Amino acid sequence: MTHATGGNDATTGGPSRRGLLKLGLGVTLGAGAIGARTPAAIANGPYDPPGPTIAVKLKNLSGPVETGPLGAPWTDLGIPVRCPDGTMLFVCGDTFDGDRVGTGQWNAPVGLRSGSADLDNLRIDGIVRGDHGTSLVEEPHNPVGEGFTTAIPSDAFVVDGMMYLHLMRGVIYETHHTDFWRSTDNGRSWEYLCQWPGDLHGGQFQQKSYAVADDGYCYVLSTVFNREVESGMLLHRVRKESLGEPAAYEPWGYADGAWRWNAPAPTTVFGTRKWGELCFRAMDGKYVLTWLNMDPLSIRAMVFPLPTSDLTRTLEQAMILPGTPGQEVGNLVASPYGGFVVPGSTFGNFHIVVSQWYDPTNYRIMQYRIGLLS
């Protein structure tokens, strides 16, 4: 793990994300520029994807034309959540209103809204708290050492008519703590619930994603939030009525020769990797996990029957592969990350939100439809 304050990114030829953030320039905030020219290699594991699925870009969801009039021309992540009132909220990360990334007002997290939750008619036509980008919760971007704090969302979801939001706080990739919020008014205002220390479970409880099941539980997959660090993936469960109570989260672990809930400590369910963003969802009677895979670089998915299924023996499917700016087609996307499942998706009509950042005027969220997901 490097703490350098300068240097170039070997995959893009430009300044590194960490270096620019440490210098406080802001142009690599959010989830960052990666892999514009990284080859689309396939690893040698027995459950790695034999070939990519079919992907079609439907539209840019953000950008100067799409969300510039709302004061959010430059944004990323866009975790989609269907609100109780039928609209779709896209919870975004570091957002800027200047003439390029890193200029103007810096807000995070930001809520963009589509008046329609129809997968074929998603268009951002509103922003939470008026007609200009403002943060959903307070984040002053305080200086810490050579960096600045921010609030990066890792998940947003609905349980029994209430919306929940999980944020990772601190200098990016150096999470000080994470916190959890609830909204009863479709994401317009947020009530603080609780927080967890950033070093809990060796940091592997920083980046969380929640699958809302029909058995009264939410199942939570989590990793370290740092693409440069090897992390396990942990599984917890929590009763829906106890989401805001840290002590109610039960770890899944291997102890005394067997896997069980409430083990003395959680055990990684997926070995160790360098993880990017995750999205864990219950869907069509099964579970789907999508994630940014760092080596080889790709946005991947896997489908399995139970939260406790053996993920080390589950087929990984490549949805998005890295491409070159100006030569993007099908699955190939320059500097892709994110990959959050759009509510309303089915395995026959699967949609994800993909982020992109490779220079100060190419930083956006996009909608992709994925075909042939197994």
Secondary structure, DSSP 4 states (H G I P E B T S, - for coil): ----SS-B-TTTSSB-HHHHHHTT--TT-TT----TT--------TTS-SS--EEEEEEE-SSTTTTGGGT-SB----EEEE-TTS-EEEEESSEE-SSSTTSS-EESSEEEEES---GGG--EEEETTBSS---SS-----EETTEEEEEEEEEEEEETTEEEEEEEEEETTEEEEEEEEEESSTTSS-EEEEEEETTGGGGTTSEEEEEE-SSSEEEEEEE-S-TTS-EE-EEEEEEGGGTT-GGGPEEEEEETTEEEET-SS---SS-EE-EEEEEEEEETTEEEEEEEEETTEEEEEEEESSTTS-GGGS--EEEEEEE-TT---TTEEESEEEEEEPTT-BTTBEEEEEEEEEETTEEEEEEEEEE---
